[in-house]
Amino acid sequence: MSNIDDKYARPTFRPVVGIDLGTTNSAVAFIHRGKPEIIPSPQGRRITPSVVLIDLKNRIIVGEDARAALVAMPDRTVAAVKRKMGSKERIPVGGQALLPQEISALILKELKSYVDTRLGEGEKEAVITVPAYFTDEQRRATKQAGELAGFVVERIINEPTAAALAFGLDHLEEDRHILVYDLGGGTFDVSIVEMMSGVLEVKATTGNNHLGGEDFDWKIVDWLAEKIIAEHNIDPRDDIRARALLKEEAEKIKKELSARETVTVSLPVVTVKDNRPVGLDLEFTREQLVALIDPLLQETMNHVQRVLADAGLVKDDIDEILLVGGSTRIPRVHELIRNFFGKEPRMDVNPDEAVALGAAVQAGLKSGSLSKSGLVATDVAPFSMGIAVLKEWKGITLRPGGFHAIIPRNTTIPVTRTETFYTTSDGQTAASIEIYQGEHEWTKHNHRLGEFLLEGIPPNKAGAEAVEVTYRYNLNGILEVTARCVSTGKEMSVTVQDALNRDSQEAFSESAARLEALWQNVDNEDFDDELVGEEMELFNELPDNGDEQLEVDQELASADMHEEASGLLARAQKLLPTLAGAERLKLEKAIHLLNNAMSGDDIDQLQEALDRVTDLMIDLEFKE
Ligand code: AMP
């Protein structure tokens, strides 16, 4: 940019990077010479698959290699963890049971290693993006993931806002309405961003955080599975490995159909029935794909109409349509947009990189490296936030559990809003402030964020005492609530954020310790001492001291490996009858070695045999 002085292009003493933590892929960028720039992996890859593998030696592998292991080692890999962010579900992976934010932290740590290589070691700040529809918990989990990875998380911003920022930097002189249609691997967002004299404001945003390219893949998987069921009367989806194989093939088919009209599907072994391989051999057309996914694409167009209505605009008010997210490469998406708006969508910012680049722009605004760009960003609240009140029911009685929005959805943030409420019964001395997020008029259909009690209200007649409730919502999507008794001035200093933070501090330390143990083990190439389930019982039975501890660790590692080996043997034996000649001999020999190693107590020998059979199985089962 010509209007950016080069001295601002140098990183500040604590660099700030922008991160797109995607469902399918992630990327990191920073501002270099006044422009956002992707920081590639040491192998030169600009986007990193959001897939984590904990391999047989307990090494943590993130990205392309982990993705390649999805089929071969489904129980050691995790993909699409973003869909679980904010939940407390422990995800089993390679003998561990990790929280979604812990797995995300492993992905972010990988990105941080690229940053450290490019910008040098030391503390880094990060702006991380989330889908506009992420709840408070999901945003918090994302922030926590960033912190667990070692970043100072400067801000959490919405992906469409970031995308618009990436686009906005080059078109500052124009005043316009931009529609950002973001269809990624797991989420869909559509937003309307208004740009006026370099000020970007998200006017409205909507979407579905469970709709994306992954769903298209599964539609294809189902279709392929139906073919196999019809021909062989066996459902390949019941076999976890066949399912993973079909999923991988489905994505390949889908991507190829963005460039071609027809693809040939040829999979000699999808699964095995009566010791015979069951495969697929067919042609699949773009038309067939469109028929499968059109209902989902139509849903995205319904969201487009909704976002226009929310922003109080009609389609002719939209000057630009910006396509982001890998799934917008599907030609049918362009066609639907073109038909609806009567103009071509733009893809002049790489759809895979737009969000990370925009996050870097936000990072640059923060660090000062873009302070002369003339760009300012605001955002909107993605949900209404409010309070439980007595509400009229069927026009006659007053019922508890009504929802009253204090910050309505799509309000520009940061925002502070205060409203006054009155006591509802005679002699009332306390008011319960129940905080909810959502759009329904009854709280039970909305999402509860917290509750606190304002005490010390002077006893008085119903309606005579007033309580002022203040909601403060900041750009990180974090809410603070305060309540004040008007007559006494007494204020409750308890806020939702404090309450939640106190809870999560403990959880954070636990997560940090868990990850530390994981990383430690990797460094030492040691076996894992994170114990779950039955293994924990075994540990508890034994005294915690030096040599014995080592023995326990080895025993656990060995138990782990035996379990792994048994599964592998079963698979190998299943595969054997389908092979002939040299391949069969090779596998027989490897099975023999593994059997021997399992009956002995040499852990290294067992590991070696395991590695050998695993490699062979990957070759045999999934060769093209
Ligand atoms: P994102 O979450 O933005 O990284 O998008 C990833 C999604 O885009 C995945 O579901 C990919 O399968 C999908 N995708 C990437 N390239 C293409 C393509 N050429 N055609 C169709 N879908 C694609």
Boltz pocket constraint, residues with backbone or C-beta under 6 A from the ligand:
constraints:
  - pocket:
      binder: B
      contacts: [[A, 22], [A, 23], [A, 24], [A, 25], [A, 183], [A, 184], [A, 185], [A, 186], [A, 212], [A, 213], [A, 214], [A, 251], [A, 254], [A, 255], [A, 256], [A, 258], [A, 324], [A, 325], [A, 326], [A, 327], [A, 328], [A, 329], [A, 330], [A, 351], [A, 352]]
      max_distance: 6.0
